[in-house]
């Protein structure tokens, strides 16, 4: 077992015993990345020099000054700003953009002693679910290089799965942490809206976006959320609720837990092997003292459309900031200001982004605002109400994280119903603001399957508790892709 | 059958300040027509009396002290701009 395939919790123990230095771990990390990333292209930018310097500083730190993630290498999705380090959102629009401040989550990681090793690939501006819309080329799935890693946080999930880093940050607007976590066989959490500050996360759909921790184990995920969560003066939507120690919830005791399984979550479009894996997971949880029942969510089938309208509308407003004047890409020799805007945005944004911005503008326009945007917001309220009712009687909602295992690169063959089912599984957590985690629960043709556990608002503890109990009873999380052994 | 014409693409792209080529117009017209067709499914939902949900977690009047902070370096911020003069960002001719 190499140093880089260890979990954050295991590394912490090695540091405590003084068996290894931060510099050794950091050097080993870059060695692994240099070997592996040629194959999977998870990173868009490495910060080796800065990381080694930081590691040397940490090695001088007294034991009682060490933070909870002391010496642990982390990768950061490239839509999270990093001071003096290029932050591209995997777009030509920001190819050379160097932010002048750190996102709150980046500051928190540093304060906790984590060593940032670089920026991770993603779908351009987080708009996609395959990482294929990245301006810098796609990331490949570490389990099978002919498949996508999912997205939009494809680089974040692939880097953790491939053993390049034990922890990474992703962001989740409509499944962008959980779906790639499922496709890559790692643990990804989208916390409650407001649990983590969004300051410095490039806004996409502001009422949906959350930063999310990605790891190989539930314990590591809880350790990372401990560091990231909390109120921030710079984000008025961040919650003042006290941050508990999430690792304290990992007791393994789920006796009496009540699980709801929406019928749509195992219905049309969900591949049979995926549904079987989730049912087998429910049996494991049952054997641990939980009980489950099927429930109906009368409006959940509208979630993908509602999500698409709301996220595109919010983006069309948010993205007015990319004007090519203050920062980022700018067109050559425009004749006037108007031409500068039009050409900068035509040349700087990719097709998927432009499609969503034009559609969002349509949805927000005076003629269509009521019938499209406001109607979507009303259906959003009905979807949220469906979930509120279910959570009156149940502790968690469980289903697959995605309807299928990782799709092949450039997929055009898969049934549209599978894509639609993916969105039915992914988007409700964002529309309702609820926490939801994905963790490995099986394999189809050597590709991982993800189990999704959704909880009550600000009850990440129960979500982690259930995920941990399941993880401890199974060994899917112990399997590693062959690429980790240098194959 | 929902239609979203090439002229519609141009009309809305103008609002959002995105230049579109002839080829783009065709591509977006087809893609956005599909999206609008799926949006029409929302019309079958009875939303009478439902208040639009603007935010996933209710939050009212989040306030803090208005304390000036020395946050960002002006020179560094200007350095990211295409052009600047006397501490101001310079833009191309407006007319």
HADDOCK unambig.tbl for C-alpha pairs under 7 A between the chains (distance, minus, plus):
assign (segid A and resid 100 and name CA) (segid B and resid 72 and name CA) 6.96 0.50 0.50
assign (segid A and resid 100 and name CA) (segid B and resid 76 and name CA) 6.63 0.50 0.50
assign (segid A and resid 100 and name CA) (segid B and resid 77 and name CA) 6.52 0.50 0.50
assign (segid A and resid 207 and name CA) (segid B and resid 55 and name CA) 5.65 0.50 0.50
assign (segid A and resid 207 and name CA) (segid B and resid 56 and name CA) 6.66 0.50 0.50
assign (segid A and resid 236 and name CA) (segid B and resid 62 and name CA) 6.06 0.50 0.50
assign (segid A and resid 302 and name CA) (segid B and resid 42 and name CA) 7.00 0.50 0.50
assign (segid A and resid 305 and name CA) (segid B and resid 38 and name CA) 6.64 0.50 0.50
assign (segid A and resid 305 and name CA) (segid B and resid 39 and name CA) 6.12 0.50 0.50
assign (segid A and resid 325 and name CA) (segid B and resid 81 and name CA) 5.77 0.50 0.50
assign (segid A and resid 325 and name CA) (segid B and resid 82 and name CA) 5.72 0.50 0.50
assign (segid A and resid 325 and name CA) (segid B and resid 91 and name CA) 6.69 0.50 0.50
assign (segid A and resid 326 and name CA) (segid B and resid 80 and name CA) 6.41 0.50 0.50
assign (segid A and resid 326 and name CA) (segid B and resid 81 and name CA) 4.25 0.50 0.50
assign (segid A and resid 326 and name CA) (segid B and resid 82 and name CA) 6.62 0.50 0.50
assign (segid A and resid 326 and name CA) (segid B and resid 89 and name CA) 6.96 0.50 0.50
assign (segid A and resid 327 and name CA) (segid B and resid 80 and name CA) 4.84 0.50 0.50
assign (segid A and resid 327 and name CA) (segid B and resid 81 and name CA) 4.76 0.50 0.50
assign (segid A and resid 327 and name CA) (segid B and resid 82 and name CA) 6.82 0.50 0.50
assign (segid A and resid 336 and name CA) (segid B and resid 92 and name CA) 5.24 0.50 0.50
assign (segid A and resid 336 and name CA) (segid B and resid 93 and name CA) 4.75 0.50 0.50
assign (segid A and resid 336 and name CA) (segid B and resid 94 and name CA) 5.55 0.50 0.50
assign (segid A and resid 336 and name CA) (segid B and resid 95 and name CA) 6.27 0.50 0.50
assign (segid A and resid 337 and name CA) (segid B and resid 91 and name CA) 6.67 0.50 0.50
assign (segid A and resid 337 and name CA) (segid B and resid 92 and name CA) 4.97 0.50 0.50
assign (segid A and resid 337 and name CA) (segid B and resid 93 and name CA) 5.68 0.50 0.50
assign (segid A and resid 337 and name CA) (segid B and resid 94 and name CA) 5.02 0.50 0.50
assign (segid A and resid 341 and name CA) (segid B and resid 17 and name CA) 6.10 0.50 0.50
assign (segid A and resid 342 and name CA) (segid B and resid 17 and name CA) 4.93 0.50 0.50
assign (segid A and resid 342 and name CA) (segid B and resid 18 and name CA) 4.67 0.50 0.50
assign (segid A and resid 342 and name CA) (segid B and resid 19 and name CA) 4.72 0.50 0.50
assign (segid A and resid 343 and name CA) (segid B and resid 18 and name CA) 6.94 0.50 0.50
assign (segid A and resid 343 and name CA) (segid B and resid 19 and name CA) 5.72 0.50 0.50
assign (segid A and resid 345 and name CA) (segid B and resid 18 and name CA) 5.31 0.50 0.50
assign (segid A and resid 345 and name CA) (segid B and resid 19 and name CA) 6.99 0.50 0.50
assign (segid A and resid 346 and name CA) (segid B and resid 18 and name CA) 5.18 0.50 0.50
assign (segid A and resid 346 and name CA) (segid B and resid 19 and name CA) 4.90 0.50 0.50
assign (segid A and resid 346 and name CA) (segid B and resid 20 and name CA) 6.61 0.50 0.50
assign (segid A and resid 355 and name CA) (segid B and resid 28 and name CA) 6.18 0.50 0.50
assign (segid A and resid 358 and name CA) (segid B and resid 12 and name CA) 5.86 0.50 0.50
assign (segid A and resid 358 and name CA) (segid B and resid 13 and name CA) 5.51 0.50 0.50
assign (segid A and resid 358 and name CA) (segid B and resid 16 and name CA) 6.71 0.50 0.50
assign (segid A and resid 359 and name CA) (segid B and resid 32 and name CA) 6.38 0.50 0.50
assign (segid A and resid 361 and name CA) (segid B and resid 12 and name CA) 6.29 0.50 0.50
assign (segid A and resid 361 and name CA) (segid B and resid 16 and name CA) 6.62 0.50 0.50
assign (segid A and resid 362 and name CA) (segid B and resid 12 and name CA) 6.12 0.50 0.50
assign (segid A and resid 374 and name CA) (segid B and resid 52 and name CA) 6.19 0.50 0.50
assign (segid A and resid 377 and name CA) (segid B and resid 52 and name CA) 4.63 0.50 0.50
assign (segid A and resid 377 and name CA) (segid B and resid 53 and name CA) 5.00 0.50 0.50
assign (segid A and resid 377 and name CA) (segid B and resid 54 and name CA) 6.54 0.50 0.50
assign (segid A and resid 378 and name CA) (segid B and resid 47 and name CA) 6.32 0.50 0.50
assign (segid A and resid 378 and name CA) (segid B and resid 50 and name CA) 5.83 0.50 0.50
assign (segid A and resid 378 and name CA) (segid B and resid 51 and name CA) 5.90 0.50 0.50
assign (segid A and resid 378 and name CA) (segid B and resid 52 and name CA) 4.16 0.50 0.50
assign (segid A and resid 378 and name CA) (segid B and resid 53 and name CA) 5.97 0.50 0.50
assign (segid A and resid 379 and name CA) (segid B and resid 47 and name CA) 6.87 0.50 0.50
assign (segid A and resid 380 and name CA) (segid B and resid 53 and name CA) 6.22 0.50 0.50
assign (segid A and resid 381 and name CA) (segid B and resid 52 and name CA) 6.33 0.50 0.50
assign (segid A and resid 381 and name CA) (segid B and resid 53 and name CA) 5.09 0.50 0.50
assign (segid A and resid 431 and name CA) (segid B and resid 56 and name CA) 6.63 0.50 0.50
assign (segid A and resid 432 and name CA) (segid B and resid 56 and name CA) 5.41 0.50 0.50
assign (segid A and resid 433 and name CA) (segid B and resid 56 and name CA) 4.88 0.50 0.50
assign (segid A and resid 433 and name CA) (segid B and resid 57 and name CA) 6.61 0.50 0.50
